[in-house]
Amino acid sequence: MSERVSLFNPIYYVNGKPHLGHAYTTVATDAVARYWRSRGKDVYFQVGTDEHGAKNAEKAEEAGQTPQEFVDEMSATFRLAWDRLSITNDTFWRTSSKEHKDRARAIFQQLYDGGFLYEDEYTGLYCTGCEKFITEKELDEEGNCPDHKKKPEELSEKNWFFKLSDFLPRVQALIESDELLVRPAHMKSEVLGLFKQGMDDFSVSRQRVTWGVPLPFAEDQVSYVWVEALFNYITGLGYGSNNDEAFTKYWPGVNVVGKDIIKFHAVYWPALLLALGIDPPRQVFAHGFFTVDGQKMSKTIGNVVDPNELVDRYGSDGARYLILSQFPFGQDGDVKAGQFDEQYNAALANDLGNLVHRVTSMAEKYLEGSVRADALVGDAILLPLVKELDAKIEDAFTAFRPDLALESVFALVERANALIEEREPWKLAKDEANRQALEALFADLLGGLQALAVFSYPFFPEASAKIADRIGLGLSEQGETSASAVFTVRTEEPLFPRIESE
């Protein structure tokens, strides 16, 4: 892997507050960012909000606000949610900012000057809810948008179009050769299927929308929100300005998206970049859809999960665990929100939290809270497992599977808990003749906790620091523990207090 790792989340549309779907993408990407920083990589992680388009203008009017007032307020809710979930983004990019608008206009001008845009009449259907043009074959049996259950608007207007057809063969070849890596593998197959179906040139502008970025060569047109939103990945790095050092340093990178926007990111976006003379992303990773307790998230049903409410109840680390542990990243799945209390108590309060408490309290009680790291005698049990799991965790993060890395964290927790039951230190402590064996056992267990602090850092940044602190070690901002010849142990309050179900 390159010494630089660049990660880009989709910018989230601000017509509503953050929900579990947004948090799922961002927490997973944050875990990946934290891991590679801990391995010494130069990591760049960009998030942001998508703030233009007719839908936001309509929401602002309903709220009695100007569009700018509305998006300012809504964007702040995403920034707050990411702060509360301990997200370590380097940039929070807003498309209503002057910097983005100026840079987006420069990009449109570059496309126009290159001869890649042309004016034509668009006649067809437009779904304001999706903020995209839609074909009749995409409608449901009632003629509605399948996502929003509303009939799309019939449009006939002058638009500017991008010559997608000029770039489709090159984009297809890049995907087939894995120069543009589309993962998981089933998503690569799905994207390649789009080329067999055929794709038309697409509109990059709207004539009747006012809340957007005006095209520099046609001021009566504003940019189509989906196209302008794609530009954020490079405008956030300074492309289109006089200061593009970050762009030169950190592009290309990995786009992490939901599979509902895979066409835009694996086909349209690379084609636009090729037109600009820019390398496409190194990778587009698309995760799956999920239901909540077997049903699609819906305000009507009342099963929309607010990440802030998760943090209120389970803390930042607890919320991160519940978000990432539900099903394999990259697959479709179901979030068992009705079992969150049970899952939290079982994995965090009981397994992980109780392990740390048992080891530290017994080390204090039986060994005066001081254990030499070199006290191991004979074969260690946990340390060989640590080496094995370290390799598995690296493989998991390389494959963009934070869920598998999380499984390895709990494999160490499970083995350490089992070791305590097998060796029964409370019995060894009854006879001073067992002192050496007791010290060796706790050197192994505390070495396991040291590894656990490092392994858990991408997922539990707060708890990992507490684990390191309780065994006399520091934990850096990059998730690395300090070296010490002696574990100096102390017991404190539970890492994860049990949740009492209401």
C-alpha positions as CSV (number, residue, x, y, z in Angstrom):
1,M,0.0,0.0,0.0
2,S,1.1,3.6,-0.7
3,E,2.5,5.7,2.1
4,R,-0.5,7.9,1.6
5,V,-4.1,6.9,2.1
6,S,-6.8,9.3,0.9
7,L,-10.4,8.6,1.9
8,F,-13.5,10.4,0.6
9,N,-17.0,10.0,2.0
10,P,-20.0,11.2,-0.1
11,I,-21.2,14.6,0.9
12,Y,-24.6,14.1,2.5
13,Y,-27.7,16.0,1.3
14,V,-28.9,18.3,4.0
15,N,-32.7,18.2,3.5
16,G,-32.8,16.1,6.7
17,K,-30.8,15.5,9.8
18,P,-28.1,12.8,10.0
19,H,-29.4,9.2,10.3
20,L,-27.9,5.8,10.8
21,G,-27.2,5.4,7.0
22,H,-24.9,8.4,7.1
23,A,-23.2,7.3,10.2
24,Y,-22.6,3.8,8.9
25,T,-20.5,5.1,6.0
26,T,-18.7,7.7,8.0
27,V,-17.8,5.6,11.1
28,A,-16.6,2.8,8.9
29,T,-14.3,5.1,6.9
30,D,-13.1,6.7,10.1
31,A,-12.1,3.3,11.5
32,V,-10.1,2.7,8.3
33,A,-8.5,6.2,8.6
34,R,-7.6,5.6,12.2
35,Y,-6.0,2.3,11.5
36,W,-3.8,3.5,8.7
37,R,-2.7,6.5,10.8
38,S,-1.7,4.0,13.5
39,R,0.5,2.2,10.9
40,G,2.3,5.4,10.1
41,K,0.5,6.2,6.8
42,D,-0.1,9.8,5.7
43,V,-3.9,9.8,5.8
44,Y,-6.3,12.4,4.4
45,F,-10.0,12.0,5.2
46,Q,-12.7,14.3,3.7
47,V,-16.4,14.6,4.6
48,G,-18.9,17.3,4.0
49,T,-22.4,18.3,3.0
50,D,-24.3,18.7,-0.3
51,E,-26.2,21.9,-0.1
52,H,-27.6,23.0,-3.4
53,G,-30.6,21.9,-5.5
54,A,-34.4,22.3,-5.7
55,K,-35.1,20.0,-2.7
56,N,-33.1,22.2,-0.3
57,A,-34.7,25.3,-1.6
58,E,-38.1,23.8,-1.1
59,K,-37.2,22.8,2.5
60,A,-35.9,26.3,3.2
61,E,-39.2,27.8,2.0
62,E,-41.2,25.4,4.2
63,A,-39.1,26.5,7.2
64,G,-39.4,30.2,6.5
65,Q,-35.7,30.5,5.8
66,T,-33.4,31.5,3.0
67,P,-31.7,28.6,1.4
68,Q,-28.4,29.7,2.9
69,E,-29.9,29.9,6.4
70,F,-31.4,26.5,6.0
71,V,-28.3,24.7,4.8
72,D,-26.1,26.5,7.4
73,E,-28.4,25.1,10.1
74,M,-28.6,21.6,8.7
75,S,-24.9,21.3,7.8
76,A,-24.1,22.1,11.5
77,T,-26.2,19.0,12.5
78,F,-23.8,16.8,10.5
79,R,-20.7,18.4,11.9
80,L,-22.1,17.9,15.5
81,A,-22.9,14.3,14.9
82,W,-19.4,13.5,13.5
83,D,-17.8,15.3,16.5
84,R,-19.9,13.3,18.9
85,L,-19.0,10.0,17.1
86,S,-15.3,10.9,17.3
87,I,-14.8,11.2,13.5
88,T,-11.3,12.3,12.6
89,N,-11.9,14.0,9.2
90,D,-9.3,16.4,8.0
91,T,-11.7,18.5,6.0
92,F,-15.5,19.2,6.3
93,W,-16.4,20.5,2.9
94,R,-19.5,22.5,2.2
95,T,-20.8,23.0,-1.4
96,S,-22.4,26.4,-0.5
97,S,-19.1,27.8,0.4
98,K,-17.6,30.5,-1.9
99,E,-14.4,28.4,-2.2
100,H,-16.4,25.4,-3.6
101,K,-18.6,27.5,-5.9
102,D,-15.6,29.4,-7.4
103,R,-13.7,26.1,-7.9
104,A,-16.7,24.3,-9.4
105,R,-17.2,27.1,-11.9
106,A,-13.6,26.8,-12.9
107,I,-14.1,23.1,-13.5
108,F,-17.2,23.7,-15.6
109,Q,-15.3,26.3,-17.6
110,Q,-12.5,23.7,-18.2
111,L,-15.0,21.2,-19.4
112,Y,-16.6,23.7,-21.7
113,D,-13.2,24.9,-23.1
114,G,-12.3,21.3,-23.7
115,G,-15.3,20.8,-25.9
116,F,-16.9,18.2,-23.6
117,L,-20.2,20.1,-23.0
118,Y,-22.9,20.8,-25.5
119,E,-26.3,22.5,-25.3
120,D,-29.5,20.5,-26.2
121,E,-33.1,20.2,-25.3
122,Y,-34.0,17.9,-22.5
123,T,-37.5,16.4,-22.5
124,G,-38.3,13.9,-19.8
125,L,-38.9,13.2,-16.2
126,Y,-37.2,14.7,-13.1
127,C,-37.6,13.6,-9.5
128,T,-37.0,16.5,-7.1
129,G,-36.8,14.0,-4.2
130,C,-33.9,12.2,-5.9
131,E,-32.6,15.4,-7.5
132,K,-32.0,13.5,-10.7
133,F,-33.5,12.8,-14.1
134,I,-35.4,9.5,-14.2
135,T,-36.6,7.3,-17.1
136,E,-40.0,5.7,-17.4
137,K,-38.6,2.2,-17.0
138,E,-37.4,3.2,-13.6
139,L,-40.9,4.1,-12.3
140,D,-43.1,1.7,-10.3
141,E,-46.4,0.3,-11.5
142,E,-48.2,3.5,-10.5
143,G,-45.8,5.7,-12.4
144,N,-44.1,7.0,-9.3
145,C,-40.5,7.3,-8.3
146,P,-39.9,4.0,-6.5
147,D,-37.9,5.7,-3.7
148,H,-40.2,8.7,-3.0
149,K,-43.6,7.4,-4.2
150,K,-44.3,10.6,-6.1
151,K,-44.8,11.2,-9.7
152,P,-41.8,12.9,-11.3
153,E,-42.1,16.2,-12.9
154,E,-42.3,16.4,-16.7
155,L,-39.6,18.7,-18.0
156,S,-38.8,20.3,-21.3
157,E,-35.9,22.8,-21.1
158,K,-32.6,23.7,-22.5
159,N,-29.7,22.0,-20.7
160,W,-26.0,21.5,-21.1
161,F,-24.9,17.9,-21.5
162,F,-21.6,16.1,-20.9
163,K,-20.2,13.9,-23.6
164,L,-20.2,10.7,-21.5
165,S,-20.2,8.6,-24.6
166,D,-16.7,9.8,-25.5
167,F,-15.3,8.3,-22.3
168,L,-17.3,5.1,-21.7
169,P,-14.8,2.7,-23.4
170,R,-11.9,4.1,-21.3
171,V,-13.9,3.9,-18.1
172,Q,-15.0,0.4,-18.8
173,A,-11.4,-0.7,-19.6
174,L,-10.2,0.9,-16.3
175,I,-12.7,-1.0,-14.3
176,E,-12.1,-4.3,-16.1
177,S,-8.4,-4.1,-15.5
178,D,-8.9,-3.0,-11.9
179,E,-6.9,0.2,-12.5
180,L,-10.1,1.7,-11.2
181,L,-10.9,-0.9,-8.5
182,V,-14.6,-1.3,-7.8
183,R,-15.3,-3.3,-4.7
184,P,-16.8,-5.5,-3.5
185,A,-16.5,-7.9,-6.5
186,H,-20.3,-8.1,-6.9
187,M,-20.4,-4.3,-7.3
188,K,-17.8,-4.5,-10.1
189,S,-20.0,-7.0,-11.9
190,E,-23.0,-4.7,-11.4
191,V,-21.2,-1.7,-12.8
192,L,-19.9,-3.5,-15.8
193,G,-23.5,-4.6,-16.5
194,L,-24.4,-0.9,-16.9
195,F,-22.0,-0.7,-19.9
196,K,-23.9,-3.6,-21.6
197,Q,-27.2,-1.8,-21.1
198,G,-25.8,1.4,-22.6
199,M,-25.6,4.9,-21.1
200,D,-26.5,8.2,-22.6
201,D,-24.8,11.6,-22.3
202,F,-26.1,13.3,-19.1
203,S,-27.3,16.8,-18.3
204,V,-25.0,18.9,-16.1
205,S,-27.4,21.8,-15.7
206,R,-30.9,23.0,-14.8
207,Q,-32.7,26.0,-16.2
208,R,-35.5,26.5,-13.7
209,V,-33.5,26.0,-10.5
210,T,-32.0,29.1,-8.8
211,W,-30.3,27.6,-5.8
212,G,-27.1,26.3,-7.3
213,V,-23.8,27.2,-9.0
214,P,-24.4,29.2,-12.2
215,L,-22.5,28.0,-15.2
216,P,-19.7,30.5,-16.1
217,F,-20.5,30.3,-19.8
218,A,-24.3,30.2,-19.4
219,E,-25.4,32.2,-16.4
220,D,-29.1,31.4,-16.9
221,Q,-28.3,27.8,-16.0
222,V,-27.2,26.4,-12.7
223,S,-25.2,23.2,-12.3
224,Y,-27.1,19.9,-11.9
225,V,-26.6,19.3,-8.1
226,W,-25.4,15.7,-8.6
227,V,-22.6,16.8,-10.9
228,E,-21.5,19.7,-8.9
229,A,-21.5,17.5,-5.8
230,L,-19.1,15.1,-7.4
231,F,-16.6,17.9,-7.8
232,N,-16.4,18.3,-4.1
233,Y,-13.8,15.5,-3.8
234,I,-11.3,17.7,-5.7
235,T,-12.5,21.2,-4.9
236,G,-12.0,20.3,-1.2
237,L,-8.4,19.6,-2.0
238,G,-8.0,22.9,-3.8
239,Y,-8.4,21.9,-7.4
240,G,-9.7,24.9,-9.4
241,S,-7.9,27.4,-7.2
242,N,-4.4,28.9,-7.0
243,N,-3.6,26.6,-4.0
244,D,-3.8,23.0,-5.1
245,E,-0.9,21.4,-3.2
246,A,-3.3,19.2,-1.3
247,F,-4.8,18.0,-4.5
248,T,-1.4,17.1,-5.9
249,K,-0.5,15.3,-2.7
250,Y,-3.7,13.4,-1.9
251,W,-5.5,12.7,-5.2
252,P,-6.4,10.0,-6.3
253,G,-7.9,8.2,-3.4
254,V,-10.8,5.9,-2.3
255,N,-14.4,6.9,-2.7
256,V,-16.5,5.2,0.0
257,V,-20.2,5.3,-1.0
258,G,-23.5,3.5,-0.6
259,K,-24.4,1.3,-3.6
260,D,-27.4,3.6,-4.5
261,I,-24.9,6.1,-5.9
262,I,-22.4,3.6,-7.5
263,K,-23.3,4.7,-11.1
264,F,-22.4,8.3,-10.3
265,H,-19.1,7.4,-8.7
266,A,-17.9,4.5,-10.8
267,V,-19.0,5.7,-14.2
268,Y,-19.9,9.4,-14.3
269,W,-17.2,10.6,-11.9
270,P,-14.3,8.8,-13.6
271,A,-15.5,10.1,-17.0
272,L,-15.6,13.7,-15.8
273,L,-12.1,13.3,-14.4
274,L,-10.7,11.9,-17.6
275,A,-12.2,14.9,-19.4
276,L,-10.3,17.1,-17.0
277,G,-7.1,15.2,-17.6
278,I,-7.2,13.9,-14.0
279,D,-6.7,10.3,-12.8
280,P,-9.9,8.6,-11.7
281,P,-10.2,7.3,-8.1
282,R,-7.9,4.4,-7.2
283,Q,-11.0,2.6,-5.8
284,V,-14.7,3.0,-5.4
285,F,-16.0,0.9,-2.5
286,A,-19.8,0.6,-2.3
287,H,-21.4,-0.8,0.8
288,G,-24.9,-2.3,0.8
289,F,-28.4,-1.3,1.9
290,F,-29.8,-2.2,5.3
291,T,-33.1,-2.5,7.0
292,V,-33.8,-1.7,10.6
293,D,-35.4,-4.6,12.5
294,G,-36.5,-6.0,9.1
295,Q,-38.0,-2.9,7.7
296,K,-36.8,0.0,5.6
297,M,-36.0,3.1,7.6
298,S,-39.0,5.3,7.6
299,K,-40.3,8.3,9.6
300,T,-43.8,6.9,9.2
301,I,-42.8,3.6,10.8
302,G,-40.7,5.4,13.4
303,N,-37.6,3.3,13.0
304,V,-35.2,6.0,11.8
305,V,-32.1,5.8,14.0
306,D,-30.6,9.1,15.1
307,P,-26.8,8.7,15.7
308,N,-27.0,11.4,18.4
309,E,-29.5,9.4,20.3
310,L,-27.1,6.4,20.1
311,V,-24.3,8.5,21.6
312,D,-26.7,9.8,24.3
313,R,-27.5,6.2,25.3
314,Y,-24.3,4.2,24.6
315,G,-21.5,6.8,24.5
316,S,-19.4,7.5,21.4
317,D,-17.5,4.2,21.5
318,G,-20.7,2.2,22.2
319,A,-22.4,3.9,19.3
320,R,-19.5,3.1,17.0
321,Y,-19.6,-0.5,18.0
322,L,-23.3,-0.9,17.3
323,I,-23.0,0.8,14.0
324,L,-20.1,-1.4,12.7
325,S,-20.9,-4.8,14.2
326,Q,-24.3,-5.5,12.6
327,F,-23.3,-7.2,9.3
328,P,-20.4,-7.5,6.8
329,F,-19.4,-4.1,5.3
330,G,-20.1,-4.2,1.6
331,Q,-23.2,-6.5,1.9
332,D,-26.9,-5.8,2.5
333,G,-28.1,-6.6,6.0
334,D,-30.4,-5.8,8.8
335,V,-29.7,-3.6,11.8
336,K,-31.2,-5.2,15.0
337,A,-31.9,-1.8,16.7
338,G,-34.3,-3.6,19.0
339,Q,-31.4,-5.6,20.4
340,F,-28.9,-2.7,20.8
341,D,-29.1,-2.8,24.6
342,E,-28.5,-6.6,24.6
343,Q,-25.6,-6.3,22.1
344,Y,-23.9,-3.5,24.0
345,N,-24.2,-5.3,27.3
346,A,-23.0,-8.6,26.0
347,A,-20.0,-7.4,23.9
348,L,-18.9,-4.2,25.6
349,A,-20.0,-4.3,29.2
350,N,-19.6,-8.0,29.8
351,D,-16.9,-9.3,27.4
352,L,-14.5,-6.4,26.9
353,G,-15.3,-4.2,29.9
354,N,-15.3,-7.1,32.3
355,L,-12.0,-8.4,31.0
356,V,-10.2,-5.2,31.6
357,H,-11.7,-4.9,35.1
358,R,-10.9,-8.5,36.0
359,V,-7.3,-8.3,34.9
360,T,-6.5,-4.9,36.5
361,S,-8.3,-5.7,39.7
362,M,-6.6,-9.1,40.2
363,A,-3.2,-7.6,39.3
364,E,-3.7,-5.0,42.0
365,K,-5.0,-7.5,44.5
366,Y,-2.5,-10.3,43.9
367,L,0.6,-8.5,42.6
368,E,0.4,-5.1,44.2
369,G,-0.4,-3.6,40.8
370,S,3.1,-4.0,39.4
371,V,4.0,-6.7,36.8
372,R,7.2,-7.0,34.8
373,A,6.6,-7.3,31.1
374,D,9.4,-9.9,30.9
375,A,7.9,-12.1,33.7
376,L,6.7,-14.6,31.1
377,V,8.0,-18.1,31.8
378,G,7.4,-20.9,29.3
379,D,4.9,-20.6,26.5
380,A,2.8,-17.5,26.3
381,I,-0.8,-18.0,25.3
382,L,-2.0,-14.5,24.2
383,L,1.1,-13.1,22.6
384,P,1.3,-15.6,19.7
385,L,-2.4,-14.9,19.1
386,V,-1.7,-11.2,19.1
387,K,0.8,-11.7,16.2
388,E,-1.8,-13.7,14.3
389,L,-4.6,-11.3,14.8
390,D,-2.3,-8.3,13.9
391,A,-1.9,-9.8,10.5
392,K,-5.6,-10.5,10.1
393,I,-6.5,-7.0,11.1
394,E,-4.2,-5.5,8.5
395,D,-5.7,-7.8,5.9
396,A,-9.2,-6.8,6.9
397,F,-8.5,-3.0,6.7
398,T,-6.6,-3.5,3.4
399,A,-9.8,-5.1,2.0
400,F,-11.9,-2.3,3.5
401,R,-13.6,-4.7,5.9
402,P,-13.6,-3.0,9.3
403,D,-16.2,-5.5,10.5
404,L,-13.7,-8.4,10.1
405,A,-11.1,-6.4,12.0
406,L,-13.6,-5.8,14.8
407,E,-14.1,-9.6,14.9
408,S,-10.4,-10.0,15.5
409,V,-10.5,-7.6,18.4
410,F,-13.2,-9.7,20.1
411,A,-11.3,-12.9,19.3
412,L,-8.6,-11.6,21.6
413,V,-11.1,-10.6,24.2
414,E,-12.7,-14.1,24.1
415,R,-9.3,-15.9,24.4
416,A,-8.2,-13.7,27.3
417,N,-11.4,-14.3,29.2
418,A,-11.1,-18.0,28.6
419,L,-7.4,-18.0,29.8
420,I,-8.5,-16.5,33.1
421,E,-11.0,-19.3,33.6
422,E,-8.5,-21.9,32.6
423,R,-5.7,-20.7,34.9
424,E,-7.8,-19.6,37.8
425,P,-5.5,-16.9,39.2
426,W,-7.5,-16.6,42.4
427,K,-6.4,-20.2,43.2
428,L,-2.7,-19.5,42.3
429,A,-2.6,-16.5,44.6
430,K,-3.4,-18.6,47.6
431,D,0.1,-20.1,47.6
432,E,3.3,-17.9,47.5
433,A,5.0,-20.8,45.8
434,N,2.9,-19.9,42.7
435,R,4.2,-16.3,42.6
436,Q,6.3,-16.8,39.5
437,A,3.5,-18.6,37.6
438,L,1.1,-15.8,38.7
439,E,3.4,-13.1,37.4
440,A,3.9,-15.0,34.1
441,L,0.1,-15.3,33.7
442,F,-0.5,-11.6,34.3
443,A,2.4,-10.6,32.1
444,D,0.6,-12.5,29.3
445,L,-2.8,-11.0,30.2
446,L,-1.5,-7.5,30.5
447,G,0.4,-7.9,27.2
448,G,-2.9,-8.9,25.8
449,L,-4.5,-5.8,27.1
450,Q,-1.7,-3.7,25.6
451,A,-2.5,-5.3,22.2
452,L,-6.2,-4.8,22.8
453,A,-5.7,-1.1,23.4
454,V,-3.9,-0.8,20.0
455,F,-6.3,-3.1,18.1
456,S,-9.4,-1.4,19.5
457,Y,-8.3,2.1,18.8
458,P,-9.9,2.4,15.3
459,F,-13.2,1.4,16.9
460,F,-13.1,2.6,20.5
461,P,-10.8,5.6,20.6
462,E,-11.9,6.6,24.1
463,A,-11.9,3.1,25.6
464,S,-8.5,2.2,24.0
465,A,-6.9,5.2,25.7
466,K,-8.4,4.2,29.0
467,I,-7.2,0.6,28.7
468,A,-3.6,1.8,28.0
469,D,-3.8,4.2,30.9
470,R,-5.0,1.5,33.4
471,I,-1.9,-0.7,32.7
472,G,0.5,2.2,33.0
473,L,1.0,3.0,29.3
474,G,0.2,6.0,27.2
475,L,-1.7,5.9,23.9
476,S,-0.7,8.4,21.2
477,E,-3.2,10.2,19.0
478,Q,-2.2,7.7,16.3
479,G,-3.2,4.8,18.5
480,E,0.3,3.6,19.6
481,T,1.2,2.6,23.1
482,S,4.3,3.7,24.9
483,A,7.0,1.2,25.8
484,S,7.5,0.2,29.4
485,A,9.4,-2.6,31.2
486,V,6.7,-2.8,33.9
487,F,2.9,-2.7,33.8
488,T,1.7,-0.4,36.5
489,V,-1.9,-1.3,37.0
490,R,-4.9,0.5,38.5
491,T,-8.6,-0.3,38.6
492,E,-11.2,2.3,37.8
493,E,-14.8,2.6,36.9
494,P,-16.2,0.2,34.3
495,L,-15.2,1.0,30.7
496,F,-18.7,0.4,29.5
497,P,-21.4,0.7,32.2
498,R,-24.3,-1.7,31.7
499,I,-27.4,-0.4,30.1
500,E,-30.7,-1.1,31.9
501,S,-33.4,-1.6,29.4
502,E,-36.5,0.5,29.9
